[in-house]
Amino acid sequence: MRAGDSFTMLNRGKTSFDAETFRLLYLPIIGTDAFALYQMMLSFSTGRISHFLEYLNLGLNPFIEALDRLSALSLVRVYDDHSSLYFEVKSPLNFENFLADDFYRQLLISRIGENRVTALAKTMEPKGKEISKKFHEVYKVNFDREATPNQSLKENQFDMGAFKSLMERQGYRLSNENQDSLTLYSLAEKFELNWYELFKQAERTANADKSLNMNHLIRSLSATSQPQPALSEFPKVFADLIVVSKAHEPDEFIRQIKAQAGGFVSSDEHKILANLTRQKLPAEVQNILIHYVLVQQKNASLSPNFVNALANDWMRNKVFTAEAAVKRILEREEQATAKAKTEVTKHSTKIKKEAPKWSNPDYENKTSQEELAKLEKIRLDSLKKLEGEQN
């Protein structure tokens, strides 16, 4: 986006705007630059970005930041057609809907505090008997056709109420009500999860005391959201292993492997798996680890040191899926094979014929005069013998 880029407002004059609500509720969240930019957008129809910069006395980067703040709260939609930009200004929520929306309420609390938000939410209670008419008392509705229920305006929004209700029923809790709530909204939007899908992920990564662990949740979602290689990219035996690992819990998986070999699962092995679960290593990854240690490495049982070393390596490398675990194993084997070849090459180059001692520049000749005389006699005798054969 450049100052010289042209823009067009798509729906000028078609938005409702309550200045007091916008000032009291939106201003603390979006800041003064975005606050002014939104109102200026209600006045322009076409022009260049430089017009906004001149009127608001802003640089290009602060303008872009203000525009991002507006679009993040669905106050403006931005479309880039390369040759020009299109802005669609949306109406802000009214006072009641804003404070009734848990996301916006939590966002406002994070800026001005809960006491001030509570004070803003207070309303005057009506007095006297309500004499308002019911809809059906005034309007006659034709029921000849089956009515189609209106879709909720929030059907695509994260339902924090449902999330928290299930969370409380299951005994889970948030460590930081305000900050964790905002994080959950952000994760639901970023990874396109509904409230139940996000709850299952949060449940799997929760702490032992049943508080939701946002850091583990973020790491897990980030890892699992990465495109996974297709099963056809793996050798068939590993592709089959990946499928099986996703269908069993670790306790059942190790029991089946041990049963096939005529063994049993020890209490120590149960403890090892329980520890891996506490460390938030996914079940499918634990199964790959079990198979690697017991089948590929042909160990009779799980060793805490070996298992923990592997688990630490995998977690550091963000191995949170069966595909990633198998890929890590194959990489490990390739590295081991390459190292072995290197060692063989180094060993072969060291096998040389030992050089004679006299070739050493520090060699000292310690032959006695008597030995030298004997050697000289042998040399002369050999020379006479050689001359006699030639004659």
ZILIN-V714460 format. One record per pair of residues at least 12 apart in sequence whose ideal C-beta (glycine too) atoms are under 7 Angstrom apart, sorted by the first residue. I is the first residue (numbers start at 1). J is the second residue. If there is no record, write none. Layout:
I|J / I|J
//
This chain:
1|49 / 1|64 / 2|49 / 3|49 / 3|50 / 3|53 / 3|60 / 4|48 / 4|50 / 5|48 / 5|49 / 5|84 / 5|85 / 6|48 / 6|84 / 7|46 / 7|47 / 7|48 / 7|49 / 7|84 / 7|85 / 7|87 / 8|46 / 8|84 / 8|86 / 9|41 / 9|44 / 9|45 / 9|87 / 9|89 / 10|86 / 10|87 / 10|88 / 11|88 / 11|89 / 12|45 / 15|42 / 15|89 / 15|90 / 15|91 / 16|91 / 17|42 / 17|91 / 17|92 / 18|94 / 21|92 / 21|94 / 21|95 / 21|98 / 22|92 / 24|120 / 25|98 / 25|108 / 26|92 / 28|108 / 28|111 / 28|112 / 29|107 / 29|108 / 29|111 / 30|69 / 30|70 / 30|73 / 31|69 / 33|58 / 33|62 / 33|66 / 34|66 / 34|69 / 34|70 / 36|56 / 37|52 / 37|56 / 37|66 / 37|67 / 37|70 / 38|70 / 38|75 / 40|52 / 40|55 / 40|56 / 41|76 / 41|87 / 41|89 / 42|89 / 74|90 / 75|90 / 75|92 / 76|88 / 76|89 / 76|90 / 77|90 / 99|120 / 99|121 / 102|160 / 102|161 / 103|160 / 103|185 / 105|117 / 106|178 / 106|181 / 106|182 / 107|182 / 109|178 / 110|178 / 110|182 / 158|185 / 158|188 / 158|189 / 158|195 / 159|195 / 160|181 / 160|184 / 162|195 / 163|184 / 163|195 / 163|198 / 163|199 / 166|199 / 167|199 / 170|203 / 171|210 / 172|203 / 172|206 / 172|210 / 172|212 / 173|210 / 173|211 / 174|212 / 175|211 / 180|212 / 180|214 / 183|214 / 184|198 / 187|217 / 187|218 / 187|221 / 191|221 / 191|225 / 201|217 / 201|220 / 201|221 / 202|217 / 205|217 / 205|220 / 205|280 / 208|278 / 216|280 / 219|318 / 220|320 / 223|318 / 223|320 / 223|321 / 224|320 / 224|321 / 228|321 / 228|323 / 229|323 / 229|327 / 234|326 / 238|326 / 241|288 / 241|291 / 241|326 / 242|322 / 242|323 / 242|326 / 245|284 / 245|287 / 245|288 / 245|322 / 246|284 / 246|322 / 248|287 / 249|283 / 250|273 / 250|283 / 250|286 / 250|287 / 250|290 / 251|273 / 253|287 / 253|290 / 254|269 / 254|290 / 257|290 / 257|291 / 257|294 / 257|295 / 263|300 / 266|301 / 269|301 / 269|302 / 272|302 / 272|304 / 272|307 / 273|286 / 276|311 / 279|311 / 281|311 / 281|315 / 282|320 / 284|321 / 284|322 / 285|314 / 285|319 / 285|320 / 285|321 / 285|322 / 285|325 / 288|322 / 288|325 / 288|326 / 289|307 / 289|310 / 289|311 / 289|325 / 292|329 / 293|306 / 293|307 / 314|328
//
